[in-house]
Amino acid sequence: MQSGEISGGVTHQFHAIAFEENLPLRQLAAVFPGARISAHELYFPLDPMGGIYVYPFGAVVTCDVAAERREAELKRLRRAQPKLTTQVVREDYSVIEQTGAPIGIFDGALKVDRLTLARAGVVALIVAQSAAMEYYERIVDQLFIRTDALVEQLERQGSVPFRTRPLNRFIGEAILVRNEVLSVLHLLDKPDATWEDAAMDRIYNDLRAEFDLADRYAAMESKLRSIQEALELVLDVARDRRLLLLEMAVVVLILAELVFTALRLL
């Protein structure tokens, strides 16, 4: 275990990496022989006492794994999944194990009386969720900026570009991101292990508060809702403009027909 001794305790290091792509756990079970796999995670123990957690929403967490070994395992993952993006989100967190210590957050780190494998799994899950959420926060922020630019143009010019194909593509992209974000964030549900151990439930709740997951999730939902409403407004304006132009074209054609009919009668 690559943990560090501190005064009166041992520090365990968790390191999370979030990728853009989802990770197929069943396929990766062959990459990490001997791994324990469930519907929500893959856990692979590493010598001497570390471990790696892989989550289907594109996050990987190592616990007490040296940087060199961690990079080696990530290279193995990339060989198995060559389409993984190089742009990732990384997050680190420390857990202090101290015999007899009360469980809680102290000076930005979680302190526990003992760090069992089950408790480490809860910590890894929260750190993974936080890293994945940060990745999606960046995407949603980018969508929000692009949507705000469209709304500003509408406010300034009173109209939107006549070409709706780029707008439709952007709306499709926004809907796809929204669906993906919501499908990933539903994984923030409380793991079953916390219902069986009051200490793990305390760890889970303290870490959620430490990483501010609930408020970040609510903020992202609010932004996604604002993006959707703004895009619906912009699309309605674009459609109304095209309908107006279509109606004007019909009127022009009718007038032309009347003129040509009158000319023939002269």
C-alpha positions in Angstrom: 0.0 0.0 0.0 1.4 3.3 -1.0 0.0 5.1 2.0 1.9 7.7 4.0 2.6 7.6 7.7 1.5 10.7 9.6 1.6 11.6 13.2 -0.9 9.2 14.8 -2.2 7.7 11.6 -1.8 6.6 8.0 -2.8 8.6 5.0 -4.4 6.8 2.0 -4.4 8.4 -1.4 -7.3 8.2 -3.8 -6.7 9.4 -7.4 -9.6 9.7 -9.9 -9.6 10.1 -13.6 -12.8 10.8 -15.6 -12.9 10.1 -19.4 -15.4 11.3 -21.9 -16.3 7.8 -22.9 -18.2 5.2 -20.9 -16.3 2.1 -19.9 -17.7 -1.4 -20.6 -17.1 -3.3 -17.5 -17.7 -6.8 -18.9 -15.1 -6.2 -21.6 -12.6 -4.8 -19.2 -12.9 -7.9 -16.9 -10.7 -9.7 -19.4 -8.2 -6.8 -19.2 -8.0 -7.1 -15.4 -8.1 -10.9 -14.7 -9.2 -11.7 -11.2 -11.1 -8.4 -10.9 -14.4 -8.3 -8.9 -17.1 -7.0 -11.1 -20.7 -5.9 -10.3 -23.3 -3.9 -12.2 -21.8 -0.6 -11.0 -18.1 -1.1 -10.7 -15.0 -3.2 -11.4 -12.5 -3.6 -8.6 -9.0 -5.0 -9.2 -6.7 -5.4 -6.3 -3.1 -4.3 -6.8 0.0 -5.4 -4.9 0.9 -4.9 -2.2 -2.4 -3.6 -0.8 -3.7 -1.0 -3.4 -6.6 -1.3 -5.8 -8.2 0.2 -8.9 -11.9 0.9 -9.3 -13.4 1.2 -12.8 -16.9 2.7 -13.2 -19.2 2.5 -16.3 -19.7 6.3 -16.4 -16.1 6.7 -17.5 -14.2 7.1 -14.2 -11.3 5.2 -12.8 -10.1 5.5 -9.2 -6.9 4.1 -7.7 -6.3 3.7 -4.0 -2.8 3.6 -2.6 -1.2 3.0 -6.0 2.2 4.7 -6.8 2.1 7.1 -9.8 4.3 4.8 -11.9 2.0 1.8 -11.4 -1.1 3.9 -11.9 0.2 5.1 -15.3 1.0 1.6 -16.3 -2.5 0.4 -15.5 -4.0 3.4 -17.4 -1.8 2.4 -20.4 -3.3 -1.1 -20.2 -6.7 0.4 -20.1 -6.0 2.6 -23.1 -4.7 -0.4 -25.1 -8.0 -2.1 -24.4 -10.0 1.0 -25.2 -7.9 2.9 -27.8 -10.6 5.5 -28.4 -10.4 6.9 -24.9 -9.8 10.7 -25.0 -6.5 12.2 -23.9 -8.3 15.2 -22.3 -9.4 13.9 -18.9 -10.4 15.3 -15.5 -8.2 14.3 -12.5 -9.0 14.6 -8.8 -7.2 13.5 -5.7 -8.4 12.9 -2.2 -6.8 11.8 1.1 -8.2 9.6 3.8 -6.6 9.5 7.2 -6.8 6.2 9.1 -6.3 6.5 12.8 -7.2 4.0 15.4 -10.0 5.3 17.7 -10.5 8.5 15.7 -14.0 9.7 15.2 -15.3 9.6 11.6 -15.6 12.9 9.9 -14.0 15.6 7.7 -11.1 17.4 9.3 -9.0 20.0 7.5 -10.3 18.9 4.1 -9.6 15.2 4.6 -11.7 12.3 5.7 -10.6 10.7 9.0 -11.7 7.2 9.9 -10.9 4.7 12.7 -10.1 2.1 10.1 -10.4 1.9 6.3 -11.9 -1.4 5.3 -12.3 -2.5 1.6 -16.0 -1.6 1.7 -15.4 1.8 3.1 -12.6 2.4 0.6 -15.2 1.5 -2.1 -17.5 4.2 -0.9 -14.7 6.8 -0.9 -13.7 5.7 -4.4 -17.3 6.0 -5.7 -17.7 9.6 -4.3 -14.3 10.7 -5.7 -15.2 9.1 -9.1 -18.6 10.8 -9.1 -17.0 14.2 -8.3 -14.5 13.8 -11.2 -17.2 12.8 -13.6 -19.4 15.6 -12.5 -16.6 18.1 -13.0 -16.1 16.8 -16.6 -19.8 17.3 -17.3 -19.9 20.7 -15.6 -17.3 21.9 -18.2 -19.4 20.6 -21.1 -22.6 22.2 -19.7 -20.8 25.5 -19.1 -19.6 25.5 -22.7 -23.2 24.8 -23.9 -24.5 27.6 -21.6 -22.0 30.1 -23.1 -22.9 29.1 -26.7 -26.6 29.3 -25.9 -26.2 32.7 -24.2 -24.5 34.0 -27.4 -27.6 33.0 -29.4 -29.9 34.6 -27.0 -27.8 37.8 -27.0 -28.0 37.9 -30.8 -31.7 37.5 -30.6 -32.0 40.3 -28.1 -29.6 42.6 -30.1 -31.0 41.9 -33.6 -34.5 40.8 -32.9 -33.9 37.7 -35.0 -31.7 34.7 -35.5 -29.8 33.4 -38.6 -32.0 32.2 -41.4 -30.1 29.0 -41.7 -31.5 26.6 -39.2 -29.4 23.6 -39.9 -26.5 24.7 -37.7 -29.0 25.6 -35.0 -30.7 22.2 -35.3 -27.3 20.5 -35.0 -26.5 22.5 -31.9 -29.9 21.7 -30.4 -29.3 18.0 -31.1 -25.9 18.2 -29.4 -27.4 19.9 -26.4 -30.2 17.3 -26.1 -27.6 14.5 -26.4 -25.4 16.1 -23.7 -28.5 16.6 -21.4 -29.6 13.0 -21.8 -26.0 11.7 -21.1 -25.6 13.9 -18.1 -28.8 12.9 -16.5 -28.2 9.2 -17.3 -24.8 9.4 -15.6 -25.8 11.5 -12.6 -28.6 9.1 -11.6 -25.6 6.9 -10.5 -25.3 9.3 -7.6 -27.8 7.2 -5.7 -26.7 5.9 -2.4 -24.8 2.5 -2.7 -26.4 -0.5 -1.0 -23.5 -1.0 1.4 -24.3 2.3 3.2 -27.6 0.8 4.4 -25.9 -2.0 6.2 -23.2 0.0 8.0 -23.9 3.2 9.9 -20.2 4.2 9.7 -20.3 3.9 5.9 -23.5 5.9 5.7 -21.7 8.6 7.7 -18.7 8.5 5.4 -21.0 8.6 2.3 -22.9 11.6 3.6 -19.8 13.5 4.8 -18.1 13.0 1.5 -21.1 14.1 -0.5 -21.2 17.3 1.5 -17.4 17.7 1.2 -17.5 17.5 -2.6 -20.8 19.5 -2.7 -22.4 16.9 -5.0 -26.0 17.8 -4.3 -25.6 21.5 -5.0 -23.4 20.9 -8.1 -26.0 18.5 -9.4 -28.8 21.0 -8.8 -26.8 23.7 -10.5 -26.2 21.6 -13.5 -29.8 20.6 -13.8 -30.8 24.3 -13.6 -28.3 25.2 -16.3 -29.6 22.3 -18.5 -33.1 23.5 -18.0 -32.2 27.1 -18.9 -30.4 25.9 -22.0 -33.4 23.8 -23.1 -35.8 26.7 -22.6 -33.5 29.2 -24.4 -33.0 26.9 -27.3 -36.7 26.3 -27.6 -37.3 30.0 -27.8 -34.6 30.5 -30.4 -35.9 27.6 -32.5 -39.4 29.0 -32.3 -38.2 32.4 -33.5 -36.2 30.8 -36.4 -39.3 28.8 -37.4 -41.6 31.8 -37.2 -39.1 33.7 -39.4 -39.0 30.9 -42.0 -42.8 30.7 -41.9 -43.1 34.4 -42.4 -40.8 34.2 -45.4 -42.7 31.3 -46.8 -46.0 33.2 -46.4 -44.4 36.2 -48.2 -43.3 34.0 -51.0 -46.8 32.6 -51.4 -48.2 36.1 -51.5 -45.7 37.2 -54.1 -46.5 34.1 -56.2 -50.3 34.9 -56.0 -49.7 38.5 -57.0 -47.5 37.4 -59.9 -50.2 35.0 -61.0 -52.8 37.8 -60.9 -50.5 40.1 -62.8 -49.8 37.5 -65.5 -53.6 36.8 -65.8 -54.4 40.5 -66.1 -51.7 40.9 -68.8 -53.1 38.0 -70.8 -56.6 39.5 -70.7 -55.3 42.9 -72.1 
